[in-house]
Amino acid sequence: MTEISSPRVARSRITVLGVQPDSRPFRIVEIDGDYVGTARSVTDVLQIAAAYGIVVHDLDDPDVVRWVGGDKFTWGPGPH
């Protein structure tokens, strides 16, 4: 009998959504698909992750963090 295995579909534990307009722009942070807070910097993302027991060794590892609407350096509004 031949066993068919499906390819592994990785889902990041942490998702950082695009910049939200505000007097102090921020990004929404989700863990395992649930809203957990807002971040105004990479430090905020790391602190939120730690509060949920997640140690992030590499912010560029897509298995750990998914950046939507920019990368870890995107914290302000884009060009108009």
ABEGO torsion letter per residue (X at the ends): XBBBBBBBBBBBABBBBBBBBBABBBBBBBBGGBBAEBBABAAAAAAAAAAAGBBBABAABAAABBBBGEBAABABBBBX
